[in-house]
Amino acid sequence: MKFSYVNPTQIHFGQGQISTITTSIPKDKKVLVIYGGGSIKKNGVYDQVCDALKEHTWSEFSGVEANPTVETLDNAVVMAKEQDIDYILAVGGGSVIDGAKYVAAAAMYDGNGWDILIGKHIVTEAIPLGAILTLPATGSESNSGSVITQKSTQTKLPFMAAAVQPKFAVLDPDSMKTLPERQLVNGLVDAWVHVCEQYLTLPTGAMVQDGYAEVLLKNLRVLAEQYDDRDNNEWRSNLMWTANQALNGLIGSGVTHDWATHMIGHELTALYNVDHARSLSIIQPSLLRNQIEAKRAKLEQLGKNVFGLDASTDLAERTIVEIETFYHSVQVPTQLTEHGDDKASAVDTIIKQLEAHGMVALGESQAITLEVSRQILEDAVA
């Protein structure tokens, strides 16, 4: 192993911690609060933010979508520039936080903000930002990644920059109380695949990273099994913290990553508005079966250490079945069943988008070519 690791985001975890933003954001900063569709005004979070910022100068921008679009976010960029905003507070789930990261970076750039996503502009500075997490899923509250959609071209692309890492994040499980069931399940599934993308690759001998990844996967299994008892602080707290740890950089340090499931899944979301988490559950089993020989050792390790399966010649195959059973237990799909009547045409369209976006060699060994991606998609069609 050889890596450098630091996570500078200060975490304020637990009930009532929204009040900490009073001191987390300096009083002399002009704050832009960014949020989504307004659910924070129904669950009490907005009122807590207002109270915590009563000694600050602040304004707000709402309407960030579940898959944040550059078309919407550019309005916030204009607002940030015109008002000389010097601190951003994202209040929401991963989409809102990802969107706030884009705004923080684009507001410090004179060109077209989409340049950030296509690599034309490398982000080295951004408006400082903090986050109040209301939907555990992506880990965006304490990492440097963001995924943004350009609606006009149906393009969904990621960027990473240390400058957009949140300075602090508030994780109050009470903010999850009014989440719709679909979003809660999506968060659980998203966290599961985040761990898998950093774990189900090649053996590296990284005992801490592997062991920690397995604990997180076990947590998510238990939370799925206890889903009927989800309306309590302990369940919410454990999901919120597990989802955070799944993508804060620790389990991915010094090990090989995959992310092919995400890259193919992004196209499903951009083209057909499939929920991000459900795009992952649709793609992952077929991808694992396609790449089973390359991933056999880690699949067997997962089967033994997470699912408690006995050793056998078909352990990897049985592990994939267990993963599908996990998804089905929380009623998310594992096949492409609902997204257009002409599945062959849909596969063609997705492949064209992957090629257009340069996603022509995916996976930990760059072995998932466009032809392999096509096979994975065809296998995912019910």
C-alpha positions in Angstrom: 0.0 0.0 0.0 1.1 3.5 -0.8 -1.2 6.5 -0.2 -1.8 9.8 1.4 -5.0 10.3 3.3 -6.6 13.2 5.1 -10.2 14.1 5.6 -10.4 17.7 6.8 -14.2 17.9 7.1 -15.3 18.4 10.7 -18.3 16.2 11.5 -21.0 17.4 14.0 -23.0 14.2 14.5 -26.2 13.6 16.5 -29.5 15.1 17.5 -29.6 18.9 17.8 -26.3 19.5 16.1 -27.7 21.9 13.5 -27.1 24.6 16.0 -23.4 24.2 15.6 -23.4 26.1 12.3 -23.7 29.3 14.4 -20.0 29.0 15.3 -18.9 26.8 12.3 -19.5 29.7 9.9 -17.7 32.9 10.8 -20.1 35.8 11.6 -18.5 38.1 9.0 -19.2 35.7 6.1 -22.1 36.3 3.6 -23.9 33.0 3.3 -25.9 31.4 0.5 -28.1 28.6 1.8 -28.8 26.1 -1.0 -31.5 23.4 -0.7 -33.9 21.3 -2.8 -37.6 21.1 -3.2 -38.6 22.5 0.2 -38.9 19.4 2.4 -36.6 21.1 4.9 -39.5 23.5 5.6 -41.7 20.6 6.6 -39.4 18.7 8.9 -38.2 21.6 11.0 -34.6 21.8 9.5 -35.2 25.1 7.8 -36.4 26.7 11.0 -33.3 25.4 12.8 -31.1 26.8 10.1 -32.8 30.2 10.3 -32.3 30.3 14.1 -28.6 29.3 13.8 -27.9 32.0 11.2 -29.8 34.8 12.9 -26.6 36.7 13.5 -25.3 36.1 9.9 -26.1 37.8 6.7 -27.6 35.2 4.4 -29.8 34.5 1.4 -31.2 31.3 -0.1 -31.5 29.4 -3.3 -34.0 26.5 -3.6 -35.0 24.1 -6.3 -32.0 21.8 -6.7 -33.2 18.6 -8.3 -32.7 15.0 -7.3 -30.1 14.8 -10.1 -28.8 18.4 -10.0 -28.6 20.1 -13.4 -26.2 22.7 -14.5 -29.1 24.6 -16.0 -30.6 25.1 -12.5 -27.3 25.5 -10.7 -26.0 28.2 -13.0 -28.8 30.5 -11.6 -27.2 30.0 -8.2 -23.8 30.8 -9.6 -25.1 34.1 -10.9 -26.6 34.8 -7.5 -23.4 34.0 -5.7 -21.4 36.3 -7.9 -23.8 39.2 -7.8 -24.2 39.0 -4.0 -20.5 38.5 -3.3 -21.2 35.3 -1.4 -18.2 34.1 0.5 -19.7 31.0 2.3 -22.2 28.3 1.0 -24.3 26.1 3.2 -25.8 23.1 1.5 -28.9 21.7 3.2 -30.1 18.4 1.8 -28.9 15.1 0.5 -26.1 14.2 -1.9 -27.7 16.0 -4.8 -27.9 19.3 -3.0 -24.4 19.0 -1.7 -23.0 18.0 -5.1 -24.8 21.0 -6.6 -23.4 23.3 -3.9 -19.9 22.1 -4.7 -20.5 23.0 -8.4 -21.8 26.5 -7.4 -18.8 27.0 -5.0 -16.4 26.2 -7.8 -18.1 27.8 -10.8 -18.7 31.1 -8.8 -14.9 31.5 -8.8 -14.5 30.9 -12.5 -15.2 33.4 -15.3 -16.0 30.9 -18.0 -18.8 28.4 -18.6 -19.2 26.3 -15.4 -19.7 23.1 -17.5 -16.0 23.4 -18.4 -15.4 21.9 -14.9 -17.2 18.7 -15.8 -15.6 18.2 -19.2 -12.1 18.9 -17.8 -11.5 22.2 -19.6 -11.2 24.0 -16.2 -9.4 22.4 -13.3 -10.8 23.6 -10.0 -8.1 25.0 -7.6 -10.3 27.5 -5.7 -13.9 27.6 -4.5 -16.1 29.4 -2.1 -15.9 27.6 1.3 -18.9 25.5 2.0 -20.5 23.5 4.8 -23.3 20.9 4.7 -26.3 19.8 6.7 -27.1 16.3 5.6 -30.8 15.3 5.4 -30.5 12.1 3.3 -27.7 9.6 4.0 -26.5 8.0 0.8 -23.6 9.5 -1.1 -21.0 10.6 1.5 -20.8 13.9 -0.4 -20.9 15.8 2.9 -17.3 14.8 3.7 -15.6 14.1 0.3 -14.4 16.1 -2.6 -16.6 14.6 -5.3 -19.6 15.9 -7.2 -21.8 14.6 -10.0 -23.7 17.1 -12.2 -26.2 16.6 -15.1 -26.5 18.7 -18.2 -30.2 18.3 -19.0 -30.0 19.7 -22.5 -27.6 16.9 -23.7 -28.7 14.2 -21.1 -25.1 14.1 -19.9 -24.2 13.2 -16.3 -20.5 13.6 -15.3 -18.4 13.7 -12.1 -15.6 16.0 -11.0 -13.4 16.0 -8.0 -11.5 18.8 -6.4 -10.0 19.3 -2.9 -11.3 22.9 -2.9 -14.9 21.8 -2.7 -14.5 19.5 0.2 -16.9 20.8 2.9 -15.3 22.5 5.8 -17.9 20.9 8.2 -20.9 18.6 8.0 -23.8 18.3 10.3 -25.3 14.8 10.6 -28.5 14.9 12.6 -30.5 11.7 12.3 -33.7 13.6 13.2 -33.6 15.2 9.8 -34.4 11.8 8.3 -37.7 11.4 10.1 -39.9 12.6 7.3 -38.0 11.1 4.4 -40.1 9.2 1.8 -39.6 5.5 1.9 -38.1 5.4 -1.6 -35.4 7.9 -0.7 -34.5 6.0 2.5 -34.2 2.7 0.6 -32.1 4.5 -2.1 -29.7 5.7 0.5 -29.1 2.2 1.9 -28.5 0.8 -1.6 -26.3 3.7 -2.7 -24.1 3.2 0.3 -23.9 -0.6 -0.4 -22.6 0.0 -3.9 -20.2 2.7 -2.9 -18.5 0.1 -0.6 -18.6 -2.5 -3.3 -16.9 -0.2 -5.9 -13.9 0.0 -3.6 -13.9 -3.6 -2.3 -15.1 -5.9 -5.1 -12.0 -5.6 -7.2 -8.7 -7.3 -6.7 -7.0 -8.7 -3.6 -4.6 -6.1 -2.2 -3.8 -7.4 1.2 -5.2 -4.2 2.8 -6.5 -5.7 6.0 -7.9 -2.5 7.5 -9.6 -1.3 4.3 -11.1 -4.8 3.6 -12.1 -5.3 7.2 -13.7 -1.9 7.5 -15.5 -2.3 4.2 -16.9 -5.7 5.4 -18.2 -4.1 8.6 -20.0 -1.4 6.6 -21.6 -4.0 4.4 -22.6 -6.1 7.4 -24.2 -2.9 8.9 -26.2 -2.3 5.8 -27.4 -5.9 5.7 -28.6 -5.6 9.3 -30.3 -2.3 8.6 -32.1 -3.9 5.7 -33.2 -6.8 7.9 -34.4 -4.3 10.6 -36.1 -2.0 8.1 -39.5 -2.5 9.7 -38.0 -1.0 12.9 -36.5 2.0 11.1 -38.4 4.7 12.9 -36.0 5.1 15.8 -32.8 7.2 16.4 -30.5 4.2 16.6 -31.5 2.9 13.1 -31.3 6.3 11.5 -28.0 7.1 13.2 -26.4 3.9 12.1 -27.5 4.4 8.5 -26.3 8.0 8.4 -22.9 7.1 9.8 -22.4 4.0 7.7 -23.3 5.9 4.5 -20.8 8.6 5.4 -18.0 6.1 6.1 -18.7 4.3 2.8 -17.3 7.2 0.8 -15.2 9.5 2.9 -11.9 8.2 1.3 -10.8 5.8 4.1 -11.7 2.4 2.7 -10.6 3.5 -0.8 -7.1 4.5 0.3 -4.3 2.3 -1.1 -6.7 -0.2 -2.8 -8.0 -0.6 -6.4 -11.3 1.0 -7.4 -13.9 -0.1 -9.9 -16.8 2.5 -10.5 -18.0 0.9 -13.7 -21.4 0.3 -12.2 -21.7 4.0 -11.5 -20.5 5.1 -14.9 -23.0 2.9 -16.7 -25.7 3.7 -14.1 -25.2 7.4 -14.7 -26.4 7.0 -18.3 -29.6 5.3 -17.1 -30.2 8.2 -14.8 -29.4 10.9 -17.4 -31.4 9.3 -20.2 -34.4 7.7 -18.4 -34.4 9.5 -15.0 -33.8 6.2 -13.2 -33.1 6.9 -9.5 -29.4 6.8 -9.0 -29.4 4.0 -6.5 -31.8 1.9 -8.6 -29.6 2.3 -11.7 -26.8 0.8 -9.6 -28.9 -2.2 -8.4 -30.0 -2.8 -12.0 -26.4 -2.8 -13.4 -24.3 -4.4 -10.6 -25.4 -8.0 -10.6 -25.0 -8.3 -14.4 -21.6 -6.6 -14.2 -20.4 -8.9 -11.5 -21.5 -12.0 -13.5 -19.7 -10.6 -16.5 -16.5 -9.9 -14.6 -16.8 -12.9 -12.2 -13.4 -14.5 -13.0 -11.5 -11.2 -12.5 -13.5 -10.6 -9.3 -13.8 -14.2 -8.0 -11.4 -13.9 -5.1 -13.0 -10.8 -3.7 -16.6 -12.1 -4.3 -15.6 -15.2 -2.4 -14.2 -13.1 0.4 -17.4 -11.1 0.6 -19.5 -14.2 0.5 -17.6 -15.7 3.4 -17.1 -12.6 5.6 -20.3 -10.7 5.0 -22.9 -13.3 4.1 -21.5 -16.1 6.1 -21.5 -18.6 3.2 -19.5 -21.8 3.3 -16.6 -22.4 0.9 -17.5 -24.1 -2.4 -16.5 -24.0 -6.0 -19.5 -21.8 -6.8 -19.1 -19.4 -3.8 -18.7 -16.4 -6.1 -21.8 -17.2 -8.0 -23.8 -17.7 -4.8 -22.5 -14.4 -3.4 -24.0 -12.6 -6.4 -27.3 -14.2 -5.7 -27.1 -13.0 -2.1 -26.4 -9.5 -3.3 -29.6 -9.7 -5.5 -31.5 -11.1 -2.5 -30.3 -8.1 -0.5 -31.7 -5.7 -3.1 -35.0 -7.6 -3.4 -35.4 -7.5 0.4 -35.7 -3.7 0.2 -37.7 -3.9 -3.1 -35.3 -2.4 -5.5 -35.0 -3.8 -9.1 -32.1 -5.8 -10.4 -33.1 -5.8 -14.0 -34.0 -3.1 -16.6 -37.8 -3.6 -16.6 -39.5 -0.2 -16.7 -37.5 2.1 -18.8 -39.0 2.1 -22.3 -40.6 -0.6 -24.4 -37.8 -0.9 -26.9 -34.9 -2.3 -24.7 -32.6 -3.0 -27.7 -32.9 0.7 -28.7 -32.3 1.7 -25.1 -29.1 -0.3 -25.0 -27.9 1.2 -28.2 -28.6 4.7 -26.9 -26.7 4.0 -23.6 -23.7 2.7 -25.5 -23.6 5.8 -27.7 -23.7 8.0 -24.6 -20.9 6.0 -22.9 -18.8 6.4 -26.1 -19.5 10.1 -26.3 -18.5 10.6 -22.7 -15.2 8.6 -23.0 -16.4 5.7 -20.9 -14.8 3.2 -23.2 -12.5 1.3 -20.8 -14.1 0.9 -17.3 -13.4 -1.1 -14.2 -10.4 -1.8 -12.1 -8.5 -3.3 -15.0 -10.0 -1.1 -17.7 -11.4 -4.4 -19.1 -15.0 -3.2 -19.6 -15.0 -2.0 -23.2 -18.1 -0.7 -25.0 -18.7 -4.2 -26.2 -18.6 -5.6 -22.7 -20.8 -2.8 -21.5 -23.3 -3.8 -24.1 -23.3 -7.4 -22.9 -23.8 -6.2 -19.3 -26.8 -4.1 -20.4 -28.3 -6.9 -22.5 -27.9 -9.3 -19.5 -29.6 -6.7 -17.3 -32.7 -6.6 -19.5 -35.5 -8.6 -18.0 
